[in-house]
């Protein structure tokens, strides 16, 4: 199954098999706000490849690193915030470079 952008989407039973976990675990993660799958018109949970990658990260944090779900929530929030800040820095850097280029052109025009 594919979404409008051509990205594959999976129902909960398929994702549970892919991750070797129980669907109830995925529902629990959703209740905690760790994952937010989209829904079909019939309210069926639909997981994107990005959702599956996020769930794999959650599994690694819990299973491999022994992080509890509250810790996972904090880590996921901080990771998202860091990504936002990196995007903001990149945008600011682009604006600064554009402004510097404008100033250089103005100087060259006045010389």
N, C-alpha and C positions, 0 to 999 in steps of 0.2 A: 504494500500500500504506500502511496506517495502523497505528500501535501502539494499545495499549489505551486510551490517553488521547485518541485521535483525532488525534494528531500524525502528520504524514506521515513515512514512513521510506523510505529509498532503498537499493538494492543498490549495490555498489561501481562497477559499470559505469555506472550512471546518474549517480552523484556525479562520477566521472571525466569524463564528458561535460559535466556542469554546470560543472565547474571547468576544463575544457579541459586536463586533465592525464592522465597514464597511471595506470591502476590500481596499477601497481607503486610509483608515488610514494606513493599512499595507504597501501599496505602498509608501505612504508619508514617513513612517519610513525608508523604504528602500532607498528612494532618499536622505534622511538625513544621511544615513550610519549607522543608529542605528541597522539595521538587514540586514543580507546578505543571503537570502535563496538560496539554490542551484537551478539549473535549469535542466529541462528535455531536451532531444534532441529537443523537440518542443518548447523550451523556456518557459515552464510552471514553475511557481515558486513552489518549493517544500520545505516545512518547516519540520525540524526535531523536535523531542521532546525538544532538547536543544533550538532551535529557539523559540518554543512556551513558554518555561520557561522564556527566555529572554524577550519576548513580554509581558508576565505577569508581570515581574518586571517593565518594562517600564510603563505599565498601572498603577501599584501601585504607582510609583513615580509621575506620572502625576495626577491621580485621587485622591489618598489618601493623598499624601504629597504636592500637588500643585506645583510640580517642572515643570518648562517650558522645552521645548524640548532641548534648549541649555544646560540647567542644567543637563538634563538626559544624554546628550552626554558626558559631563564632568564626571559625576558620573560613567557612564559605562566605560569610558576610564580609570579612576582611579582604578576602581574595577578590570579591566583586568590587569593593571600594578601591582597592589597589588598581584594578583594571580601569575603573572610571578615572582615577587620578592620572594614570599613564596616558589615557586618551586626552584629558584636559591639558597635560603638559605638552603633548605632541601638537595639539591645536594652537596653544600659546606660542610654541616654538615657530610654527608656520607663520603666525601673525607677526612675530618679531622679525623673522627673516624677510617677510614681505615689506615691512615698514623700513627695515635697514636698506633694502634694495631701492625703495622709493626715495629715501634720503640720499643715497649714493647717486641716483639718476638726477635728482634735483641739484646736487652739488656739481655734477658733471655739466649740467645745462647752464649753470651760472658761471662756470670757470671759463 
